[in-house]
Amino acid sequence: MFDARAILDRIFKEIINEGHLEVVDELFTTDYVDHGPLGDLVGREAFKASIAVWRAAVPDVHTEISNVIVEGDTAGWVVHGTGTHTGDQLGFPATNKRFDTYSANIGRFRDGQAVEHWSDQGMFQMLVQLGILPAPTANPG
C-alpha cells in the first residue's frame, strides 16, 4: 500500500511550492499524464515545463492539500492555491493581482509514483480573480 498523503505532500511542497523540479523524476512515472484545463501534459518533462511556467508567472505560488481520500491505486484531494500573478508567462500580461483558489483533484498511482492526474486546477476562479474573465452572475435571468 502506498502513502498517497506523503507523495502528495512532497509534490505540492517540494515541486510546486519550492520549485525542485528534479523531484519529478522520483515521484512521477515516465508515462505520467496530467489532464488539465489546457489539455493533456504527457511525460515528466512536460510536467516540469508547466511548473516552471507557473512559477515564473506566479513566483510566490503556494499550495496546500487537504481531504485526501484513497481507494486502491486512486486518490482524491483538494488543493488550496494562492499567489500573485507578476509574470507574463501564462499567455496574458502580468496583472499583479493575487488569487486564492480551490480545486478538486483525482490521481492514479503505481509503485509509489504518480501516473495520472485530473483537475481544472482552479483555472476559472483564478482567471476571474485576476480580471481576465468577467465574474459570472449567480442568476442571469
Phi, psi and omega in degrees: 000131180271158179259089183303318182299317180295318179295313180297319177303316180291319180301310186283325179282303188284318185274303187283309183288319186258346176078023178276080186295337179296338179291338177304320181297333179275322190259354182236143176287161179293335180261023180304141176228130177248117180264097184243186185292341181254012181112182183277136169256126184243121176095162182299316185295322177296320178295315178302315181298320180293322178292320178299319178297312179301315183291332176288324180280330184224075185299335180262021180307138176219130179234148173223144178251153177209172174054046179285125178234131184239135172221112182063234181264012184241142177228151172238148180200165177249137175248129171256119182239138176225160175169176178240125183278094183250357181242159183271005191288350182272005178100003175212156184300151177304137180260342185059026178254153176271154173228158181213105188233162173231143175217144174274140184226148173229135179222152177244143186232153176215126178052042176077015179233152175288133180248320187206149184215141176232132175186154171272353175058023179066020186300314181298312179304314182298314182296325176292313181296329179278353180083013179283321177243148177288150177289134178288156175268146183291327182222087184293343185272000000 
